[in-house]
Amino acid sequence: MNRVPAYLVRLGPLAVLLAAVLIGSGCKAPSPELDTTEAGRVDSVSTLLSGVDDTAFRAAFSGIDDYRYTRYTRTEQFDTDDYLVAYRESVHRAGWDAGLRTISVQQEDSAGTFDFGLFDRFTSSTLTGLDPIDLVKYLLPEEPPYLQGRNREKYEWSFLPDTLLWDTQAKVIEVKARRLKGDGENIRKVRHYVDRTTNELIAMYLERIDLALLFREESQFYVHMRRADDGTLVPHNTRFQTHIRTPFETDNKFRTVSTYYELEPIPDLPSTTEDAVQENAALSSETTAEAPVGT
């Protein structure tokens, strides 16, 4: 799931020219400034979004280590015509044994043959890795570019109808790149799902486009958190999809979905109190005094 470096592939002049066209396709003349009413609305919605509490959302993947849980995962590859050419799915059970994290495979199934090509590092880890991949860093950087003052007017800001996620009513705030003014931005669309009761972020959807020298990557991310029985926000559903377009090569399309369920808090290990320590020390002393002394 790591971002792929921009591979520099030696191809003919035509390919290089085509790559230059791809990279420069977003360079358009700037559009006129927003009128006062629209600029005020942008500032109002973006300020509201800046105040959403995302602390628990950012910590959800690390926090799931405090639970036993089951995770279903399915990874697929499609060809240029969206025909499924390979898939692998599995069910893992994560738990604890003698203070150590354990992950056991309960079910596995697969068909077809995956072909990652140059992008093996990008996708193959979703097949072999048993630990969940934290998608939050791809969805929500420390300083989202659309929330920065110089970029706010490059996006359209709007409220969508409320929705119900698990058992939580969420308001939906959408941020979408404006035509012309936002054409050069990698992030094309983001939706934030915010708990109406607590003002906490509980789900996100993001679309982005990245242009490298000789390929174009179109990706979509979705992460939905829910509350465990103790109120902690933990992952529930995740989805990642990428479409990599390379000149003169077959397109690469991959999708991975995961669902987390059967969560059980791991009980705390009993702590040793000072009284217990003293009692053990006294017992040890008595035992030593009564033991016969060797000659």
Secondary structure, 3 states (H helix, E strand, C coil): CCCCCCCCCCCCHHHHHHHHHHHHCCCCCCCCCCCHHHHHHHHHHHHHHHCCECHHHHHHHHHHHHEEEEEEEEEEEECCCCCEEEEEEEEEEEEEECCEEEEEEEEEEEEECCCCHHHHHHHCHHHHCCCCCCCHHHHCCCCCHHHCHHHHHHEEEEEEEEEEECCEEEEEEEEEECCCCCCCCCEEEEEEEEECCCCEEEEEEEEEEEECCCCEEEEEEEEEEEECCCCCEEEEEEEEEEEEECCCCCCEEEEEEEEEEEEEECCCCCCCCHHHHHHHHHHHHHHHHHCCCCC
